[in-house]
Amino acid sequence: MIPRIQLTELPTPVQELPRLSKKLGGPTLAIKRDDLTGLALGGNKTRKLEYLLADAQGQQADILLTTGAAQSNHCRQTAAAASRCGFKCKLVLAGDPPAEYSGNLTLDFLLGADIVWTGQEDRDTVLEREFQRAGNQGHTPYLIPYGGSNSTGAFAYYQAVRELERQAGNNFPDWIVFATSSGGTQAGLVAGAAAWDLDLKVLGISVDERADVMQSKVTALANQVLEKARMSGVINEKDILVDDEYLGAGYGNPGIKEVEAIRLFAREEGLILDPVYTGRAAGGLIDLIDQGYFEKNERVLFWHTGGTPAVFADRYRGVLLGG
Ligand SMILES: *Cc1c(COP(=O)(O)O)cnc(C)c1O
């Protein structure tokens, strides 16, 4: 048994999207609501943190350190998990502090995380230094990698495939489509689909890296997950489906495709997507449907990975409300 601390109620819901499916005129669409994992406004990192924090407890750690962008959902969920389990938490955030906190940063503050800004320095250099410092101060630090994406974190999404299988029964999707970034979510999903020999295509819409970079990262991690789960089988790079056509102006710079997708999901289904990850993935999904990429009789499950607080970040107000 791989140790887990419960931070969320599973399974997260699967919901049909009849109005959106009809409007887009392509495959049948459904959504998996990992924005409802519930820990400090939810998201995909909560599943990973259930295993990462169990590991940290096993190592008698007392402080968690991790890193991300200023509006990192991963950092916010890590801060919340730390509070919930009695760890201290230090977040190394890229760049300089904004004039005012908003979105995820407001939550990081409320959750009591200690925030260190990297300024011009390399993220991992600062993280390593803070890790050493915590040790020197008599703490037992535990390092959570970027996005929670090592085999311990990614194992959570291997388990999520099992969850989906039980939940979906005969209505199992042909495709899963979602936002991929540090690769842990995709690696776990791919490992689960391979381990149980499912007829399932796992398509990651990249939000910040070229497809070949993502493919090699996800392949390595997915094989580590299989090993951890003591399952046989080998995953090859060519089996990893990543679409990097929707990078637009780069990470955290949403454009018209993202904004249109966010509005469409909101107005057809009352669902809130985020400007960085799920908005970009949904923009890609809509474009792929328009191109006839999926068969009409197929079932596509959009995996909502969270990110909701970024909707309230100052830096995205203009683009979300823009004409
Ligand atoms: C981190 C994140 C992702 C990407 O997941 P990875 O496992 O890092 O690839 C997608 N959506 C949201 C909202 C996220 O916060």
The ligand as an SDF file (V2000), in Angstrom:
LIG
                    3D

 15 15  0  0  0  0  0  0  0  0999 V2000
   -1.0220   22.4120  -12.3150 C   0  0  0  0  0  0  0  0  0  0  0  0
   -2.2660   22.5620  -13.1330 C   0  0  0  0  0  0  0  0  0  0  0  0
   -2.4350   21.8420  -14.3420 C   0  0  0  0  0  0  0  0  0  0  0  0
   -1.3780   20.9770  -14.9320 C   0  0  0  0  0  0  0  0  0  0  0  0
   -1.1880   19.7680  -14.2670 O   0  0  0  0  0  0  0  0  0  0  0  0
    0.2380   19.0740  -14.3260 P   0  0  0  0  0  0  0  0  0  0  0  0
    0.0810   17.8400  -13.5400 O   0  0  0  0  0  0  0  0  0  0  0  0
    1.2020   20.0660  -13.7390 O   0  0  0  0  0  0  0  0  0  0  0  0
    0.5720   18.8230  -15.7590 O   0  0  0  0  0  0  0  0  0  0  0  0
   -3.6250   21.9860  -15.0210 C   0  0  0  0  0  0  0  0  0  0  0  0
   -4.5940   22.7930  -14.5590 N   0  0  0  0  0  0  0  0  0  0  0  0
   -4.4760   23.4930  -13.4190 C   0  0  0  0  0  0  0  0  0  0  0  0
   -5.5770   24.3800  -13.0120 C   0  0  0  0  0  0  0  0  0  0  0  0
   -3.2950   23.4090  -12.6650 C   0  0  0  0  0  0  0  0  0  0  0  0
   -3.1750   24.1310  -11.5390 O   0  0  0  0  0  0  0  0  0  0  0  0
  1  2  1  0
  2  3  1  0
  2 14  2  0
  3  4  1  0
  3 10  2  0
  4  5  1  0
  5  6  1  0
  6  7  2  0
  6  8  1  0
  6  9  1  0
 10 11  1  0
 11 12  2  0
 12 13  1  0
 12 14  1  0
 14 15  1  0
M  END
$$$$
